[in-house]
Amino acid sequence: MVPTLPNATQENIEDVYGEMGRLWLIELPDTLARVCRTWGLRVDACLGGNYAAVYLVHDETGALKVLKLGVPSAEMEREWRALRAFDGNGCVRLLDLDEAGTALLFRRVTPGRGARELADDQAMRVAADLMVQLHSAPDDDALPDVAELASGFARLRRAHKGGTGPFDEGLVAASEETFRTVLDGLERCTLHGDLHHGNILSDGQDWIAIDPHGVRGPAQWEAGALLRNPWETLRTEPRLTARMERRVDILCEAMAWDRALVRRLAAAQAVLSSVWSWEDHGKADPLALRVAGALWR
């Protein structure tokens, strides 16, 4: 019996992809069966996923693997392009890819201990080590530049006739200014794009990144997702500003980065993340806005 995709995953897919997502979910059991036949896989369990269907599988030799099926989209293409660029260096290795680019097969990272289990300082250092490996990947001009992500602010203002709706005008304006004036002139590399505690796993010997979003941008951009995670602990953090300061200090010491630049890029990214939440789910992400406020000082 094929395990059912969790309701939360189905809702996320419908929120983001609309009618296309609903049709994709209807066809998912057939798609899964076809891919498993083609690659000789058997499904062990469903992990769910945020905006895709992720399954634990094994092949005909018993080797443990992970299968990810996604809605045909630019996001899926960005992921497999980034995986090819990283080629297993700091990131899980892509074993196979279907012609449509919507079925991805990986080796299973076991035991899969997550960076959420680490002390905060240690998690920052583990992430910094991974960044060094990931950012040595060859550049891929087909990946979007992070500067293009500023279109999220433009969509927000169009939706509110030039205003910012539920968002503080000052935070949005400062973020827009960062995209206009700070990103230009900074050296680009291939980025994971969503490197946070939930996307860093241990295989017992090494720490490995999973689920890259695949973008091009300055290396310092990579700190953004890390600083606003894990959300389940940060949302109740009473000394958020001090915690952000400590994290930035550790990352900048390890990577020889400018602290003011990292804070500014991460704050703008946090505001943008909240705008995306509003677009996808109809409400702003309050934690991302708190993080932005703690970083912008």
C-alpha positions as CSV (number, residue, x, y, z in Angstrom):
1,M,0.0,0.0,0.0
2,V,1.4,3.4,-1.0
3,P,1.6,5.8,2.0
4,T,-0.6,8.9,1.8
5,L,0.9,12.3,1.4
6,P,0.3,14.3,4.6
7,N,-2.5,16.9,4.5
8,A,-0.1,19.7,5.3
9,T,2.0,18.9,2.3
10,Q,-1.0,18.7,0.0
11,E,-2.3,22.0,1.3
12,N,1.1,23.7,0.7
13,I,1.2,22.3,-2.9
14,E,-2.3,23.6,-3.6
15,D,-1.5,27.0,-2.0
16,V,1.6,27.5,-4.2
17,Y,0.6,25.8,-7.5
18,G,-3.1,26.2,-7.5
19,E,-5.0,24.2,-10.1
20,M,-1.8,22.7,-11.5
21,G,-0.9,21.5,-8.0
22,R,-4.4,19.9,-7.5
23,L,-4.1,18.0,-10.8
24,W,-0.6,16.9,-9.9
25,L,-1.8,15.5,-6.6
26,I,-4.5,13.6,-8.3
27,E,-2.0,12.0,-10.7
28,L,0.7,11.5,-7.9
29,P,-0.1,7.8,-7.2
30,D,0.2,6.9,-10.9
31,T,3.4,9.0,-11.2
32,L,4.9,7.3,-8.2
33,A,4.1,3.9,-9.5
34,R,5.6,4.7,-12.9
35,V,8.8,6.1,-11.5
36,C,9.2,3.1,-9.2
37,R,8.8,0.7,-12.0
38,T,11.3,2.6,-14.2
39,W,14.0,2.8,-11.5
40,G,13.2,-0.6,-9.8
41,L,12.2,1.0,-6.5
42,R,10.0,0.0,-3.6
43,V,8.5,2.5,-1.2
44,D,9.2,2.2,2.5
45,A,7.6,5.3,3.8
46,C,6.5,8.8,3.0
47,L,8.4,11.7,4.5
48,G,5.9,14.3,3.3
49,G,7.9,17.3,2.3
50,N,7.0,21.0,2.2
51,Y,6.2,21.5,-1.5
52,A,6.9,18.1,-2.9
53,A,6.4,14.4,-2.2
54,V,9.4,12.8,-0.6
55,Y,9.6,9.0,-0.1
56,L,12.0,6.6,1.6
57,V,12.6,3.8,-0.9
58,H,15.0,1.0,-1.6
59,D,16.2,-0.5,-4.9
60,E,16.4,-4.1,-6.1
61,T,19.7,-4.6,-4.3
62,G,18.3,-3.3,-1.0
63,A,20.2,0.0,-1.1
64,L,18.4,2.7,0.8
65,K,17.5,5.8,-1.2
66,V,15.2,8.9,-1.2
67,L,12.8,9.7,-4.0
68,K,11.5,13.2,-4.5
69,L,8.6,14.0,-6.8
70,G,7.7,17.6,-7.6
71,V,5.3,19.7,-9.5
72,P,6.9,20.8,-12.9
73,S,8.3,24.2,-12.1
74,A,11.3,26.5,-12.1
75,E,11.9,25.5,-8.5
76,M,12.5,21.8,-9.4
77,E,14.9,22.8,-12.2
78,R,16.8,25.0,-9.9
79,E,17.2,22.1,-7.4
80,W,18.6,19.6,-9.9
81,R,20.9,22.2,-11.4
82,A,22.3,23.0,-8.0
83,L,22.7,19.3,-7.2
84,R,24.6,18.7,-10.4
85,A,26.9,21.7,-9.6
86,F,27.6,20.5,-6.1
87,D,28.2,17.0,-7.3
88,G,28.1,15.5,-3.8
89,N,30.6,18.1,-2.4
90,G,28.9,19.2,0.9
91,C,25.5,18.2,-0.5
92,V,23.6,15.0,-1.0
93,R,24.5,13.4,-4.3
94,L,21.9,13.2,-7.1
95,L,21.8,9.6,-8.3
96,D,19.2,9.9,-11.0
97,L,16.8,12.4,-12.7
98,D,13.9,11.7,-15.0
99,E,13.6,13.5,-18.4
100,A,11.0,16.0,-17.1
101,G,13.3,17.0,-14.2
102,T,10.5,16.3,-11.7
103,A,11.7,13.0,-10.2
104,L,14.9,13.1,-8.3
105,L,16.7,10.1,-6.7
106,F,19.3,10.4,-3.9
107,R,21.2,8.2,-1.6
108,R,19.6,8.1,1.9
109,V,21.5,9.9,4.6
110,T,21.6,7.7,7.6
111,P,21.2,7.9,10.5
112,G,20.1,11.4,9.4
113,R,20.7,13.2,12.7
114,G,19.8,16.9,12.1
115,A,21.6,20.0,12.9
116,R,18.6,21.0,15.1
117,E,20.1,18.6,17.7
118,L,23.3,20.6,17.9
119,A,24.1,23.4,20.3
120,D,23.6,26.7,18.6
121,D,27.2,27.7,18.3
122,Q,28.1,24.2,16.9
123,A,25.3,24.4,14.3
124,M,26.7,27.7,13.1
125,R,30.2,26.2,12.7
126,V,28.9,23.1,10.9
127,A,27.0,25.3,8.5
128,A,30.0,27.5,7.9
129,D,32.1,24.4,7.0
130,L,29.4,23.3,4.5
131,M,29.3,26.8,3.0
132,V,33.0,26.5,2.2
133,Q,32.4,23.2,0.3
134,L,29.2,24.3,-1.4
135,H,30.5,27.6,-2.6
136,S,33.5,26.0,-4.4
137,A,31.0,24.5,-7.0
138,P,31.2,25.6,-10.6
139,D,29.0,28.6,-11.5
140,D,25.8,27.9,-13.4
141,D,24.5,30.9,-15.3
142,A,21.1,29.2,-15.7
143,L,20.4,29.6,-12.0
144,P,18.6,32.8,-11.1
145,D,20.5,35.6,-9.4
146,V,19.3,36.6,-6.0
147,A,18.9,40.1,-7.2
148,E,15.9,38.9,-9.2
149,L,14.1,37.9,-6.0
150,A,13.4,41.6,-5.4
151,S,10.4,41.1,-7.7
152,G,8.6,39.9,-4.5
153,F,8.6,43.4,-3.2
154,A,7.3,44.8,-6.5
155,R,4.4,42.3,-6.4
156,L,3.6,43.3,-2.9
157,R,3.4,47.0,-3.8
158,R,1.3,46.3,-6.9
159,A,-1.1,44.4,-4.8
160,H,-1.5,47.3,-2.4
161,K,-1.4,50.2,-4.9
162,G,2.2,51.2,-4.0
163,G,1.8,50.5,-0.3
164,T,3.0,47.6,1.7
165,G,-0.2,46.2,3.2
166,P,0.4,44.2,6.4
167,F,4.1,45.0,6.3
168,D,6.0,47.8,7.9
169,E,6.8,50.4,5.3
170,G,10.2,51.0,6.8
171,L,11.3,47.4,6.8
172,V,10.2,46.9,3.2
173,A,11.8,50.1,2.0
174,A,15.1,49.2,3.7
175,S,15.0,45.7,2.1
176,E,14.3,47.2,-1.3
177,E,17.2,49.6,-0.9
178,T,19.5,46.7,0.1
179,F,18.6,44.9,-3.2
180,R,19.2,48.1,-5.2
181,T,22.5,49.2,-3.7
182,V,24.2,46.4,-1.9
183,L,24.1,43.3,-4.2
184,D,25.7,45.0,-7.2
185,G,29.4,44.5,-7.3
186,L,29.6,41.5,-4.9
187,E,31.2,38.4,-6.3
188,R,28.7,35.6,-7.2
189,C,28.8,31.8,-6.6
190,T,26.4,28.9,-6.7
191,L,24.4,28.9,-3.5
192,H,22.3,26.3,-1.7
193,G,19.7,29.1,-1.1
194,D,18.0,27.4,1.9
195,L,20.8,26.2,4.1
196,H,19.3,25.9,7.6
197,H,19.2,23.4,10.4
198,G,16.4,21.2,8.9
199,N,18.4,20.9,5.6
200,I,21.7,19.7,7.3
201,L,21.9,16.0,8.2
202,S,24.7,13.7,9.5
203,D,25.6,10.4,8.0
204,G,27.6,9.5,11.1
205,Q,30.8,10.9,9.7
206,D,30.0,14.0,7.8
207,W,27.4,16.7,7.7
208,I,25.5,16.9,4.4
209,A,23.2,19.5,3.0
210,I,19.9,18.5,1.4
211,D,17.1,20.3,-0.6
212,P,19.0,23.1,-2.3
213,H,16.9,25.9,-3.8
214,G,19.7,26.8,-6.3
215,V,20.5,30.4,-6.8
216,R,23.5,32.6,-7.7
217,G,24.6,35.3,-5.4
218,P,27.2,36.5,-2.9
219,A,28.4,33.9,-0.4
220,Q,27.1,36.0,2.5
221,W,23.6,35.6,1.2
222,E,23.7,32.0,2.4
223,A,23.5,33.1,6.1
224,G,20.0,34.3,5.7
225,A,18.0,31.1,6.0
226,L,20.3,29.8,8.7
227,L,19.8,32.9,10.9
228,R,16.0,32.7,10.9
229,N,16.0,29.0,11.9
230,P,15.0,26.7,13.5
231,W,11.8,28.6,13.8
232,E,10.3,26.3,16.5
233,T,12.9,27.5,19.0
234,L,13.5,31.0,17.8
235,R,9.8,32.0,18.0
236,T,10.1,31.7,21.8
237,E,13.6,33.2,22.1
238,P,13.4,36.1,24.6
239,R,16.8,37.5,23.7
240,L,16.6,37.3,19.9
241,T,18.9,40.3,19.2
242,A,21.7,38.9,21.4
243,R,21.3,35.4,19.8
244,M,21.4,36.9,16.3
245,E,24.5,38.9,17.2
246,R,26.3,35.8,18.5
247,R,25.4,33.8,15.4
248,V,26.6,36.5,13.1
249,D,29.9,36.8,15.0
250,I,30.5,33.0,14.7
251,L,29.7,32.9,11.0
252,C,31.8,36.1,10.1
253,E,34.8,34.9,12.1
254,A,34.7,31.5,10.4
255,M,34.1,32.9,6.9
256,A,36.0,36.2,7.2
257,W,32.9,38.2,6.3
258,D,31.9,41.7,7.1
259,R,29.4,41.7,9.9
260,A,27.4,44.7,8.8
261,L,27.0,43.2,5.3
262,V,25.8,39.9,6.6
263,R,23.2,41.5,8.9
264,R,21.9,43.7,6.2
265,L,21.5,40.9,3.6
266,A,20.0,38.5,6.1
267,A,17.5,41.1,7.3
268,A,16.4,41.9,3.8
269,Q,16.1,38.2,3.1
270,A,13.9,37.7,6.2
271,V,11.5,40.4,5.1
272,L,11.3,38.9,1.7
273,S,10.7,35.5,3.2
274,S,7.7,36.9,5.1
275,V,6.4,38.5,1.9
276,W,6.6,35.1,0.2
277,S,4.6,33.6,3.1
278,W,1.9,36.2,2.6
279,E,1.8,35.4,-1.2
280,D,1.6,31.6,-0.7
281,H,-0.5,31.3,2.4
282,G,-2.2,34.7,2.9
283,K,-0.4,35.8,6.0
284,A,3.0,37.3,6.9
285,D,5.6,35.2,8.8
286,P,5.9,37.1,12.2
287,L,9.1,35.3,13.2
288,A,10.9,36.3,10.0
289,L,9.9,39.9,10.7
290,R,11.2,39.6,14.3
291,V,14.5,38.3,12.9
292,A,14.7,41.2,10.5
293,G,14.1,43.7,13.3
294,A,16.8,42.0,15.4
295,L,19.3,42.1,12.6
296,W,18.5,45.7,11.5
297,R,19.9,47.9,14.2
